[in-house]
Amino acid sequence: MKYLVYITLTGAMLLLSACSSKQYFEPEMTYDAPTSAYGGVIVDLSRDGATLENGKYIGKDGISNINIGEGYRFLSESKYYVLASNVEGILKIIDKKTNESIREVSLQVPIVSATIRKGIVAYILNNNTFGIYNITDNKKVVENRSERTYAIDTRAASPMFIDNLAVMPML
């Protein structure tokens, strides 16, 4: 019996002492990047990049020389186009070759995320509406609203194109 009590107490001490020695990771070296390192102050973040105070953006290829305009925030980019939006729900499509806006589409609701591929823009709006817009025809192909919105976060995943399908991650 003494042997069983001794083993139980030893086991309990080992178990309880292990939990009290919890340690948290603290990095030895940290860095603070000055705003001059990336050309300005970041004013907005999205899943695909960041908008700088001077109107330029940081995308997957680094800091861009394209100015998306005052009041606009960077959404995403493709090989040929940059997508930006403002709080009024205007989607600006910028041609990377000319650095000029080729289309400004009023969607009336702030845009959470958007993706472009082969002249087709898939977008998600702040009120949980999703849609597809054709640049060539200058019209909405489809637009639908989901009833429930659980959270609104500008870092929400952007729509994706898989073959001929547009996948819309909803809010």
GIFEN-V159704 format. One record per backbone hydrogen bond with DSSP energy under -0.5 kcal/mol. CO is the residue of the C=O (numbers start at 1). NH is the residue of the N-H. E is the energy in kcal/mol with one decimal. If there is no record, write none. Layout:
# GIFEN-V159704
CO&NH&E + CO&NH&E
This chain:
# GIFEN-V159704
1&5&-2.1 + 2&6&-2.5 + 3&7&-2.1 + 4&8&-2.3 + 5&9&-2.7 + 6&10&-2.2 + 7&11&-2.4 + 8&12&-2.4 + 9&13&-2.4 + 10&14&-2.2 + 11&15&-2.3 + 12&16&-2.6 + 13&17&-2.3 + 14&18&-1.4 + 15&19&-1.0 + 16&20&-0.9 + 18&21&-0.7 + 19&22&-0.7 + 31&33&-0.6 + 34&37&-2.0 + 35&38&-0.8 + 35&40&-1.7 + 41&53&-2.6 + 44&51&-2.7 + 46&49&-0.7 + 49&46&-3.1 + 50&58&-2.8 + 51&43&-2.7 + 51&44&-1.3 + 52&55&-2.0 + 55&68&-3.0 + 56&52&-3.0 + 57&59&-0.6 + 57&64&-2.8 + 58&50&-1.9 + 59&62&-1.6 + 62&59&-2.6 + 66&68&-0.6 + 69&72&-1.5 + 73&85&-2.1 + 75&48&-0.5 + 76&83&-3.2 + 80&96&-3.0 + 81&78&-3.0 + 82&94&-2.7 + 83&75&-2.8 + 83&76&-1.1 + 84&92&-3.5 + 85&73&-3.1 + 86&89&-1.5 + 86&111&-0.5 + 89&91&-0.6 + 89&107&-3.0 + 90&86&-1.0 + 90&92&-0.6 + 91&93&-0.5 + 91&105&-2.8 + 92&84&-2.1 + 92&94&-0.6 + 93&102&-2.7 + 93&103&-1.3 + 94&82&-2.1 + 95&99&-1.8 + 95&100&-0.5 + 100&95&-2.7 + 103&93&-2.9 + 104&106&-0.5 + 105&91&-3.3 + 105&107&-0.8 + 110&126&-2.8 + 113&124&-2.6 + 115&122&-2.7 + 117&120&-1.6 + 119&135&-2.7 + 120&117&-2.4 + 120&122&-0.5 + 121&133&-3.1 + 122&115&-2.5 + 123&131&-2.1 + 124&112&-2.4 + 124&113&-1.4 + 125&128&-1.6 + 128&146&-2.3 + 129&125&-3.5 + 130&144&-2.8 + 131&123&-2.5 + 132&141&-3.0 + 132&142&-1.4 + 133&121&-3.2 + 133&135&-0.6 + 134&138&-1.0 + 134&139&-1.5 + 139&134&-2.8 + 142&132&-2.6 + 144&130&-3.0 + 151&153&-0.5 + 153&156&-2.0 + 154&47&-0.7 + 160&162&-0.5 + 160&167&-3.6 + 161&163&-0.5 + 162&165&-2.6 + 165&162&-2.6 + 165&167&-0.6 + 166&168&-0.6 + 167&160&-2.3 + 167&169&-0.6 + 168&170&-0.6 + 171&150&-0.8 + 171&151&-1.5
